[in-house]
Amino acid sequence: MIEIIFGDNLTELKKLADQSVDLIYIDPPFNTGKVQKRTAMKTTRDENGSRIGFQGHHYVNEKIGSKSYQDSFGDFYAFLQPRIEEAYRILKNNGSFYFHIDYREVHYCKVLIDEIFGRDSFLNEIIWAYDYGARTTKKWPPKHDNILFYAKDPNHYTFNTDDMDRIPYMAPGLVGKEKSERGKLPTDTWWHTIVPTNSKEKTGYPTQKPLGILRRIIRASSNPGDTVLDFFAGSGTTGAACAELGRNCILMDNNPEAIQVMKERLKTAI
Ligand SMILES: C[S@@+](CC[C@H](N)C(=O)[O-])C[C@H]1O[C@@H](n2cnc3c(N)ncnc32)[C@H](O)[C@@H]1O
């Protein structure tokens, strides 16, 4: 079953039960945060603070300026933190969390997520490498996104190596026919095209991610019949992959356009 929910994800996440989903993937929108820039906040752990967060720790929220890069990150951090705390609460104890983000923000986000999940829960930084668009001549042209992978319990989580899509050997002649036909397991570096402009997959939603990336995550980190949550769902790529792979899916977005695109894209599944 695929469920599409319209609304602010913080409000909607609070309605979901503790430990009720098996896998969470999110691709939050950095940079759309111009509105949030007005209220840049810094959250610091302080046992005298009035805000209570994960595991009952106290925090203080401090308003800071909004001009510098650090400050605009402070905004994003304050936006993300309560949502990731909700994700942690909703995730089953053997569940996994994938966080898709831009290379400029990933380091700050990792520190934030480590605080909520614990550093031991961090398993991989996946590099999704693509080759598209203009190339700057001023520095190495950035052509990748980062996906942080966490397991709520790093000693007990779903990871289906037997059900992964396999990739070709670079030198198939060196490994023999059987191995080369079977291919090898993917690593933490994934080469995959962006959604091609003229493809059937393209919905027209600006930040749409490729189905191939979501299929790989869902096959590896969930089982048929499991429930997957994407609370920054956009065009519903996570839902489309879940529908193909026999997983249930909860999709949230606060943009009516995204809801419309998802309803059209997933009309045979909802
Ligand atoms: C980068 S896009 C996700 C794209 C998606 N992965 C795909 O493949 O289409 C981020 C989405 O988060 C949504 N969003 C931003 N803030 C939100 C909020 N507070 N609650 C729910 N959705 C939100 C935006 O409307 C946008 O569709």
PDBQT file of the ligand as one rigid body, heavy atoms in Angstrom, charges set to zero:
ROOT
HETATM    1  C1  LIG A 301      14.638  17.575  -2.886  1.00  0.00    +0.000 C 
HETATM    2  S1  LIG A 301      12.914  17.350  -2.942  1.00  0.00    +0.000 S 
HETATM    3  C2  LIG A 301      12.697  15.608  -2.887  1.00  0.00    +0.000 C 
HETATM    4  C3  LIG A 301      12.778  14.970  -4.250  1.00  0.00    +0.000 C 
HETATM    5  C4  LIG A 301      12.489  13.494  -4.238  1.00  0.00    +0.000 C 
HETATM    6  N1  LIG A 301      13.560  12.741  -3.634  1.00  0.00    +0.000 N 
HETATM    7  C5  LIG A 301      12.235  12.976  -5.649  1.00  0.00    +0.000 C 
HETATM    8  O1  LIG A 301      12.883  12.021  -6.106  1.00  0.00    +0.000 OA
HETATM    9  O2  LIG A 301      11.382  13.548  -6.323  1.00  0.00    +0.000 OA
HETATM   10  C6  LIG A 301      12.416  17.863  -1.343  1.00  0.00    +0.000 C 
HETATM   11  C7  LIG A 301      10.924  17.914  -1.112  1.00  0.00    +0.000 C 
HETATM   12  O3  LIG A 301      10.691  18.242   0.264  1.00  0.00    +0.000 OA
HETATM   13  C8  LIG A 301       9.481  18.972   0.329  1.00  0.00    +0.000 C 
HETATM   14  N2  LIG A 301       9.456  19.672   1.629  1.00  0.00    +0.000 N 
HETATM   15  C9  LIG A 301      10.213  20.730   2.029  1.00  0.00    +0.000 A 
HETATM   16  N3  LIG A 301       9.912  21.094   3.274  1.00  0.00    +0.000 NA
HETATM   17  C10 LIG A 301       8.938  20.253   3.706  1.00  0.00    +0.000 A 
HETATM   18  C11 LIG A 301       8.207  20.127   4.921  1.00  0.00    +0.000 A 
HETATM   19  N4  LIG A 301       8.442  20.926   5.958  1.00  0.00    +0.000 N 
HETATM   20  N5  LIG A 301       7.264  19.156   4.998  1.00  0.00    +0.000 NA
HETATM   21  C12 LIG A 301       7.032  18.300   3.942  1.00  0.00    +0.000 A 
HETATM   22  N6  LIG A 301       7.700  18.388   2.782  1.00  0.00    +0.000 NA
HETATM   23  C13 LIG A 301       8.647  19.336   2.651  1.00  0.00    +0.000 A 
HETATM   24  C14 LIG A 301       9.528  19.878  -0.877  1.00  0.00    +0.000 C 
HETATM   25  O4  LIG A 301       8.227  20.310  -1.240  1.00  0.00    +0.000 OA
HETATM   26  C15 LIG A 301      10.177  18.972  -1.928  1.00  0.00    +0.000 C 
HETATM   27  O5  LIG A 301       9.211  18.341  -2.725  1.00  0.00    +0.000 OA
ENDROOT
TORSDOF 0
